[in-house]
Amino acid sequence: MTFKQMNISEPVCRALLEKNYSTPTLIQEQAIPEALTGRDLLGLAQTGTGKTAAYTLPLLSRLVAEGNPDNHIRAVIMVPTRELAQQIDM
């Protein structure tokens, strides 16, 4: 399966291909379709398996598709530690 087949928006798919990402990891393959529907999700996987992308790619894809003309907050990402927040922010 590819990101394009998962209905990730075209601009996000292009950005992924530019960074040489074409195939989702297992956690991404399981989480992205659920997240694209707007459902809450909890994903557990080892470090380095792509969990951050599993929730940020659907978020970016939906923002691209739906826009945000009123500049409202559309998502809140909560993490348990400052270190993880800094890692995600990069």
N, C-alpha and C positions, 0 to 999 in steps of 0.2 A: 504494500500500500504506500502511496505517496501523500505528501501534504495536500497536493492539488485534489486528489481523490477524496480527501477528508473535508472538502469544501472550505478550506482556508482561502481567504480573499486573494485575488490575483496579485495585488501589490505586496502582500506579505509573502506569498509564494516566491515572487521574484527576488525579494530580499533574502529569503532562505537559500535560494539557488546561488545567489551571488556569494554567499558565505559557505557554499558547498554542503548545504544540508538538503538532502532530497528524500530521505527515508526516516520516518518517525521511529523513536525508540518504543519499547513495549509500553511504558507508562504513558507516553504521548499518544500512542495508538488507542489506548483504552480511555484516556481522559478527554482528549480533544473533542470527539463527537458529543460527549455529554456536556462539556462546557459550552460548545457552540449553540446548544439549545437553551442556554441560560441557567442550567441547573447548577446548584451548589455541588461541590465534589470534595472528596478527601482522597488524596493519593499517597500511597506509601511505596517507596522504592529506595534503593541504595543511593548513596552520594554519587553524583556524576552521571546519572541516568536520564537527566533532562526534565526533572520535575518542574523547574521554573518555567521552561518553555511550554510545558503541558498546560499551564493555565494562562501564561501571557500571550501565546499565539492566538488562542480563541478570543481573548480580550481585544487584542490589536485588530484581529480580523473583523470583529463585530463593530469596533469603533470606526474602522474604515468604511464598512458597509452602511452603518446607520448614521455616521457623523455625530457631531456634538455641537450644533450651532449655538446653543445657550451656554456652552462652556461649563456645564454642570459636572460634578464628580460622578463618574459612572462605575467606579469600582474601588473597593478598599481591599488591600492585601495586608493581612496580619501574619506576622512571623514571631516565633517565640524568643528570638535573641537579637541583640543589636548587630552581632557579627553576620547573621544571616540577612538581616535587613541591608547591611552594607554590601554584601555579596550580590543581592538581587538588584540593588541600585546601580551597579556597574554596567 
